[in-house]
Amino acid sequence: MTRTVAEILTDVHAARKECERYEAEYEMLSEDFFRLYLAGQVEDDPELQMWAGFCKAARRCQREYEATVMASGLPLRRRVVAVTA
């Protein structure tokens, strides 16, 4: 089933919102945390595993968004200009 851009963006924003909550709590950007996670330098803590899960979800949805926009045949900039013009 192909999702709409609006559905994908809803998921992107939800995952990022959760990431922001962890960023505030741990005083670290999700990008930095996720790099450490991927390098195996993060404690095996359920809370940190949840944060990593939201980072993965945000990245997956971002890739899905980019693929969906590219499949539409119009570059994003042209779509924005066409909508606002």
C-alpha positions as CSV (number, residue, x, y, z in Angstrom):
1,M,0.0,0.0,0.0
2,T,1.4,3.4,-1.0
3,R,1.1,6.1,1.6
4,T,0.4,9.7,0.8
5,V,2.9,12.4,1.5
6,A,0.6,13.8,4.2
7,E,0.6,10.4,5.9
8,I,4.3,10.1,5.7
9,L,4.8,13.6,7.0
10,T,2.5,12.9,10.0
11,D,4.8,10.0,10.9
12,V,8.0,12.0,10.4
13,H,6.7,14.7,12.7
14,A,5.5,12.3,15.3
15,A,8.9,10.5,15.4
16,R,10.8,13.8,15.5
17,K,8.6,15.1,18.3
18,E,9.5,12.0,20.4
19,C,13.2,12.5,19.5
20,E,13.0,16.1,20.7
21,R,11.7,14.9,24.1
22,Y,14.7,12.7,24.5
23,E,17.0,15.5,23.3
24,A,15.7,17.8,26.0
25,E,16.1,15.0,28.7
26,Y,19.6,13.9,27.7
27,E,20.8,17.3,26.4
28,M,22.0,15.7,23.1
29,L,20.9,15.9,19.5
30,S,19.3,12.8,18.2
31,E,21.8,12.7,15.3
32,D,24.7,12.6,17.8
33,F,23.0,10.0,19.9
34,F,22.1,7.8,16.9
35,R,25.7,7.9,15.7
36,L,26.9,6.6,19.1
37,Y,24.1,4.0,19.1
38,L,25.2,2.7,15.7
39,A,28.8,2.6,16.9
40,G,27.7,0.4,19.8
41,Q,28.6,3.1,22.4
42,V,25.2,3.4,24.0
43,E,24.2,1.5,27.2
44,D,21.7,-1.3,26.9
45,D,18.9,0.7,28.6
46,P,15.3,0.3,27.5
47,E,14.8,4.1,27.5
48,L,17.7,4.6,25.1
49,Q,16.5,1.7,22.9
50,M,13.2,3.6,22.6
51,W,15.0,6.7,21.5
52,A,17.0,4.7,19.0
53,G,13.7,3.3,17.7
54,F,12.3,6.8,17.2
55,C,15.5,7.8,15.4
56,K,15.2,4.8,13.1
57,A,11.5,5.6,12.4
58,A,12.3,9.2,11.6
59,R,15.0,8.2,9.2
60,R,12.9,5.5,7.5
61,C,10.0,8.0,7.1
62,Q,12.3,10.6,5.7
63,R,13.6,8.2,3.1
64,E,10.0,7.2,2.2
65,Y,9.1,10.8,1.9
66,E,12.0,11.5,-0.4
67,A,11.3,8.5,-2.6
68,T,7.6,9.5,-2.8
69,V,8.4,13.0,-3.8
70,M,10.9,11.9,-6.4
71,A,8.4,9.3,-7.8
72,S,6.0,12.2,-8.3
73,G,8.2,13.3,-11.2
74,L,8.6,16.9,-9.9
75,P,11.5,18.1,-7.8
76,L,10.4,19.4,-4.4
77,R,11.3,23.0,-5.2
78,R,9.1,23.0,-8.3
79,R,6.2,21.6,-6.3
80,V,6.6,24.3,-3.7
81,V,6.9,27.1,-6.2
82,A,3.9,25.8,-8.2
83,V,1.8,25.7,-5.0
84,T,2.8,29.2,-3.8
85,A,2.8,31.0,-7.2
